[in-house]
Structure formats: C-alpha cells, structure tokens
Amino acid sequence: MQRVRRRADRLEVIDGNKAMAPATRGAIARLSEVLRSGRARLRDHPLARLGPGLITGVADDDPSGIATYSQAGAQFGTGMLWTMPLAFPLMAAIQSMCGRIGRVTGRGLAANIKAEFPPIVLKGVVLLLLIANTINIGADVAAMGEVGELVTGLNPHAMAVVFVVSTLLLQVFVPYHRYVFFLKWLTLSLLAYAGVLFTVHVPWGQVLRDTVWPRLQFTADSAAVVVGVFGTTISPYLFFWQASEEVEDMLAQGKAGLVSDSSVASRELRRIQWDTWSGMFYSDITAYFIILATAVTLHVAGITNIETAAQAASALRPLAGDFAFSLFAMGIVGVGLIGVPVLAGSSAYALSEAMGWNEGLEKEARDARAFYSVIAFSVIAGLLIQYSPVSPMKALFWSAVINGVVAVPLMAVIVLLASKRSVMGPYVSGSVTVLLGWIATVVMGLAAVLMFVLR
C-alpha cells in the first residue's frame, strides 16, 4: 500500500505498510484495551446483572395479578391506586430478604426453614404453597387459553394445552442459564400495559389525588380487593423462587454462599439490592398501570365486575380500540409464560428442599427426577382445573386472596431468618429492611383479618 505525503512543497511517495504498522499496532492495542474495559464495565454494571429480581417482579404480574388489578380498577376506579405506592417498599423489602437469604446461605428458603424451625412449620408452609400454586397455575392457564382464543380463534382448551406443553418442555429440557435468557426477554411484555394508557383519556389530576390520598371504604368488598391486591403483589411463591434462583445463579458461576466465601460479599449484596428493588419497581408500576387502564375504561363505562379473562381483554376493544385490546391480550399471554414456570418451579424447589431431593433447573431431568416430576405434576394438575365449572377470573382473584392469607406466617419466618446471625452470619438484613418486612407482615395480617370480619 502506498500513499502520497506533501512535505516542503514536494511530493514524497512512502511505503504505507512500513510507516503505519507501529502506529496501527498501537491503535489496535489501545482499542482492544478500551473494548475489554468497556465489556468489563458492562458486565459489572447493575443493569447487566438484573436477574432473579427482575424475573420475580414480572412473574408477580402474572394472569392472577392482572385479574386482581383489573378487578380493582373496574370495581373501584382510581380509588385503589394508593395500594401500589404502599406495596412497593414492602414487597421489595421482603423479596430482597429472600434473595439475600439464598445468596448468603447458599440454600433455598425451604432448606433454611427446615434447618431453623420445627418440622410442622415447614410442612404447613410447603403444603399451603403447593395448594395455592396449583390453583394459581390452573387459573393462569385457563386465562391464557381464553385470551389465546380471542387472538387466534382456536379452542381455548387447545390453546391452554399448547401453553402448558411449551412451558413444561422449556423447563425440563433447556438448562436454566439458557432458559432464563428467554424469561428476561418476556419481561418486556409488561410494557403493553403502559401502552394502553396512550390510547385512552386519563384524568391525571384525579389520578394524582387518588395515588397519594387514599379514599378508604370500610366494606367487605373493598377489604377483599385490598387483600387480593396485596396478596398477588406479595405472594409466597415469589419468596421461594427468588431465594432458589439466587442459589442457581451462584452455582452456575461456581461460587459458594457468602457465609463460606466472603470475597465478593459487598458486590453481591449491592447487586441483590439493585436487582430486587428495580425488579419490584417494574412490577409495581406495571400493576399501577393496569389498575389505571381498567379504571379509566371499564369502570367509567360501568363495567365493574370481571368474570372471565376474555371479558377483561375484549371489554377494552369498544372502549379503547383494537390496539389497546391487542396490547392487553399480549400482556396476559407474555407474563403467563413467565408466571406458570415460576409457580411450578417454586413448588418444586420448596418440596425438593423439604424432602432432601436433588433439585435445580440447571440439572438434567435424569439427575433430578423428583424435582421435575413436581413441576410436571403442578402444571398438569393446573391444566385439569380449567375443566371445572369455576370461573377462571374468579379463581384467579380468590387464589390471590388465598396467597395473601398464607403469606402472613411465611413473611414472619422470612424476617426472622434474615435477622438471625446463626443463619446469616455478619450479613443479616439491615434494620430498615427488617422494619419494612415487619410492617409488610402486619399490613397483610390486618388486611386478611379485616376481610373475614367484614364479610
């Protein structure tokens, strides 16, 4: 290669390869160093390390959550928006404790309960979790099938089978580190509910007032909706899932619990805080959008009772147009594909840890037969529930209420575990997080009691 260089009013032809080689090599070396440094910064940046907290947050807004938030918005309009700002710090505190327990001890939540509490506590919690999760899966699958029918025109039961088989095959045959990649992309489906608000008129002044100043109604119906909202926002299956996924990520990286390996403790605990609070905020703001979207559409139109998943989505079509309907329907299916595996997975983790079985989504099916059998049983049993005469949307709502009641004793156990030095060593949860955890437990307990007293 040759190039022409002007020097002292004369042209000089020089060998470009010889002249540029040292400079080029230096530039390439500097560029490589910049790229390596950039990759390292991106790898260590909190945004790049969003994982269990983000997926748990999105699973929180599964079809059960969507149904509950839709019912809240349809029945009470914007009057229930205040529940979301209140729920956010409480749910984030509880979930951060769960993630912390898993990463610090290197064991899932059920394994820690087994080691620290009498057997009756573990058996009671796991049994109630399995029952609630199976009902939740059944209602979620039915809701997804009905919405699938709206979009494709195919039989809802056939669509439900397609969704169940798809999620089951992914969980059983795809390793966790690959499967979690798909789950992260599915989290984008929650953006559909923010999109709905661009298609309708929103009275922002009233929305702001109802967000910061609650309009309390001391009735059995309002109490049931409040406990339902908190029950689907702060749900037992999320506790077990997040703790176990912290363990999965830890093992995938070839690391041990922080009580055994403290070299990365500071960085890992910061990552858990960022991941959890970011994921819970994403979940909470989405729930807020769902309540708001149904409040300014269904409630305003006089539709105050949601009976089926098809009704929840299709009711938006004449009020907000086909685009809003499509967004709402897409969101139900998208988060359902996250929620069902999380529900089934949390059941499998809890029971396997309680029984001492080999467990983990990173393991092959032949190495953790009992674990994957629980997943298969939970999903198939949930599929069979859709053939019952119970309204899927009502089942979704009341499964959230059941979760709200079950969560109370389990939350107390989590706060105690996260506060015990015999469990957490020097990495016990901070006083603010513990205080928020106890407040969350009291709020859930009061909501549950109020529901039964007023009914």
N, C-alpha and C positions, 0 to 999 in steps of 0.2 A: 504494500500500500504506500502511495506517495501523496504528499500534499505540498502546496506552494506557500512559502512564508516570505513576506516583504521585510527586508532589512536594509536600512541605509540606501533607499532608493534603487535597490536592485532585487531581482528575484532569485531566490535560492531554493532549489529542489532538494528536499531531505527525505531520508528513509523514515516513514511514519512508524513503522513497526519498532525500529530501534529507539526513536525519540519518545514514543508514547508508552512503551512497555513498562518502565518503572512507575510512571505516574498512574497508569491503568491498574497495575497490580496493587498499588497503594489505595486507589479509589475503591477497587473491588473489596479489598480487605476492610476498609472503613465502612463500606456499605454493608458488608456481611456482619460486622460487629453491631452496626445500628439495627439491622434486622433481628439479630439474636437478642439484643437488648429489648427491642420492641416486643418480640414474641414472649420474652420472659415477663415483661411488664403486663402484657395482655393476659398471660397465663395466671399471674398472681393477682390481677385486678379482681375486686369483688364481683363485678358484673360477669366475669368469665367463670366464676365459681358458683354461680347460682345453681342449686341442685335440689336436694331434698326439700328445702323450704319453699321453693317456687312450685314444685310439683304438688306438694302437700297443700299449698294455698289454692291452687287451681282445682285440685280434687275436692276441696271444700265447697266449691260451687258446682257440684255435680247435679244431675237432674233433680235429686232430692232438694238440694239447696235452691235451685232455680224455681221449683214448685213452691217452696215455702216463701221465698222472696216475692214471687208473683202473687201468691195469695195475700201477703201482707200489703202489697201495693194496690191490688184490686179491691180489697176489703176496706182498707183504711186510708187510701190515697197517700199523700205525702206525710201523713201523721205518724208513720213508722220509720221515717228516715233517720231519726235520732238514735236508733238502735245501732247503726253501723259505726258512727264515731265512738260510741261507748264500747262496742265489741272489739274494736281494733287493738287497743293496747292489751286487753285481757287475753284475746286469742293469741296474740304474738308472744306474750309472756309465757303462757302455758306451752306453746309449741317450741319456744326457744329452750325451755327447761327439758322438754323431751329430747330435742336434738343434742343438747348438752349431756344428758344422761347417757345417751347412746355412744357419743364420741369419747367421753371421759372414761366410761367403764369398759367400753368395747363389747357391751352386751345390749340386747334389746330390752324393752320395757318390761315384758313379761318375765324375762330371766332375772331382772333386778328385783321385781316384786316377789318372785319365788325365793330369792335369797334373803330378803329382809322382812317379810311379813308371813303370818301364819298361812298354811295351805288354803284355808277357807276363803281368804281374801282373793288369792289368785284364781281359785276355781270359780268363785262367784263372778269376778270381773270377766274372765275369759268366756264363761257361759253366756252372760248377758251380751258380750261383744259379738259372739257368734250368731246369736238370735237376731240382734239388731242389724248386723251386717247383711245377713241373708235376706231379711225383709227389705232392706235398703237396696240390695242388688236386684231383687225381683222387681221392685218399683222402678228402679232406674232403667232396667232392661225393657220393661213394658213402655215406659215413656219414650225411650229411644225408638222402639218399634213403631209406635204410633206416629211419631214425628217422621220417621223414615217413610211411612205410608203416605204422609202428606206430600213429601218431596218427590217420591218415586212412583207412587200409585200402587206399589206392591203390597201384599198382605202384611199386616203389622207383625203377626207371629213369625212369618218368614223373615222379615227384617230383623226381628229380635234374635232369631237363631243365627243370622249372619253376623250380627254384632258380638254375640256370645262366643261363637266359634273363633272369630278373629282375635278377640282379646285373649282367649284361652291359648290359642296357638302361639301368640306372641310371648305370653308369659312363660310357657313351658319350653319352647324351642329356641327362643332368642335370648342370649346372655344379657344380664342386667345392664352392663356398660354400653351395649348397643340398643337395647330396648328403651333405656332412659333417654336416649337421643330423640326418639320419636315422641316420647311423652313431653319433652321440652318444647318441641315444635307445636304440639297440640295445645299448649298453653295459650297460643295466640288466638285460639277460638273465643276466648273471653272478650276480646276486643269487639266482638259482634254486638255486645250489649251497649257499649258506648256508642256504636254506630247508629243504633236505633234512635237515640236522642237527637240525631241530626235530621230525622225525618218527621218530627212532631214539634208542636209548640210547647215550650216549658216555661211556666211562671216562676222565674228564678227568684223573685222576691219572696214568695211564699215558700219555695224550696229552702232558701237560706234560713228562714224563721223556723221551719219545722225541723231542720237539721240541728240547730243549736238550742232550740227551746221546745222540749217535749210537750206534746198535748196528751197527757195521760188519761186513759179511760179505764176505770176500775171495774171491768166486767170479765166474765169468764172467757169470752171470745178474744178479747184483747190480750188477756193473760196467756191464753193458749198460743196466740200468734207470737207473742214476745218470747215465750219459752221455746217455741218452734224455731224462731229466728236464731236465738242463742244456741239452741240445740244443734242446728245444722252448721252454725259457724264454729262452735267449739264442740267437736264430735270425737268420741272415743277412738274410732278407727284411725283418725289422723294422728293421735298420740302414738299409737303403736307403730304406724307406718314411718313416721319421721325418725323415731329413735332407731328403728331397724335399718332404714336407708342410710343413716349416718354410719352404721356398722358396715353395711355393704360397701359404701364408698371407701371406708377406712381399709377394709380387707382388700379391695381392688387395687389399692395403692401399696399394699404390702406393709401396712403400718399396724401399730397396736394402740390400745386405749391410752389416753393421756395419763392415767394413773401409773401406767407402766413405761410410757415414753413421753416425757415432758418437753422434749426438744422443740416441738412445733406447737406447744400448747397455746401460746399467745396468738399466733397467726390463726390457728384453727378455731379458737373461741371467737375471735373477731369475725371470721368467715361465717360461723354459725349465726351470730347476731345479725350480720348484714343479710345473709340468705333468708333467715326466718322472718325478720321484720319486713324485708322487701316483698317476700312472697305473700305474707299475710296482708300487707297493704294492697297488693294487686288483687287479692281475693276480696278484701273488704270493699274497695272502691267499685269493683265489679258488682258485688251484691247491692251496693248503693244504687248503681245504675239500673239494675233490674227492678228494684222497688220503684225507682223514679219512673222508669219507662212504662211499667204497668199502671202506676198511679195516674199519669197524665194521659193514658189511653183507655184502659179498661175501666178504671174507677170513674173517670169523667163520663164515660159512655153508659154508666150504670151497671156494668158487669162486675159484680162484687164477689162472685163465687166461682172458683175454678174447679171443674170436675175431672177433666182429662188433659193429658199433655197436648193432644190435638187442639183442644179448645184454647189452651193458653197461647199457642203459637198462631192458630188461624184467626183468633179474635182480633189480632193486630192488623190483619190484612185489610179489612174495610176501614179501619181507623187510621192506619199509618201507611198503608200501601204494601205492595208485593215485596219491596226491598226490605222493609222492616220485618215482615214475616219471614223472609229468607234468612236474614241475619239471626233472628231469634231461634229459628229451627236449627240452623247450622251450629249455633252455640250449644244447644241441648245435646246434639249428637257428639260434638267435639269434646265437651267436658265429660260426657258419659263414657267415652273411650278412655278417659283418664280415671274417672271415678270408680268404675267397675273393677279394673285391675287393682286399684288401691284398696278398695273394700275387701276383695278376695285375698289380696296379699297380706293385709293387716291381720285377717283371721288366721291365715296360715302361719305367720310369724308368731302370733300370740300362742296358738295351740302347740306349735312345734317347740317353742321355748319352754312352755309349761310342762310338756311331756319329755323334754330332753331329746327330741328328734333332730336329725341333721336338717338344716334349713338354709335357705338363701336363693335368691333369684339368679345369682351368678353361677350356681351349681347346676349341673345337668340333671335331668329328670331321674335317671337311674341312680344318682348319688343322693337324692333327697326325695324318695318316692312318697313318703308320708306328707311332706310339705306340699308337694304339687298335687297330691290327692285332695288335700283340704281346699286348695284353690279350685280344682275341678268340681268338687262336691258343692262348694259355695255358689259357684257360678251356675251350675246345672240346677241346683235347688232353687236359686233365684229365678231362673228361666221358667221353671214349672209354676211358680207363684202367679205368673201373668195369666194363667188359665183359670184362676179363681174369679169369683164374681165381684171381688173388691175393686172399687175404682182405683186405677193406678195413681191418679193425682192425690186422692185422699190417703192412699197407702204411703206415698212419698211424704206427705205432710206429717202424718202421725208417726212415721219412722223417725222423723226429725225430732218430734216431741219425746219419743222413747229415748233417743240418744241424749237429749237434754237432761232427762232424769238419771240415766245411767252414768252420765259424765261426772255427776257431783262427787260420789265417793272416790272415783278414779282420780279426779283432779286433786283431791286431798292427798292421796297416795303419792302423786307425782311431785307435789310441793314438798312433801316430807322427804322423798328420795333425793330431790335436788338440793335439799338443805342439810343432808346428813354427811358429815365428814368421813364416816366409816364407809360410805359408798363413793363419794365424790373426791375424797382427799382434799387437797387445797383448792379444788376447782368448784366448790359449792356455788350455787347461783347467788347473785348479788341481792342485797336487801330490797332494792326497788322491784326487781323481778319477782322475788318471793312475795312481797306485799301485793303486787298486781295479781299473782297467782291465787292468793287467799281471797282477794276481792272478787276475782272471777268465780271462785268456788261458792262464795256467799251469794253472789248475784244469781248464779244458776240455781242454787238451792232455793232461794226466795221465789224465783220465778216458777219453779216446779210446785212449791207449796201453794203459792197463790192460785195456780191453775186448778188444783184439786179442791181448795177451799171454796173458790167462787163457783165451781161447776155445780 
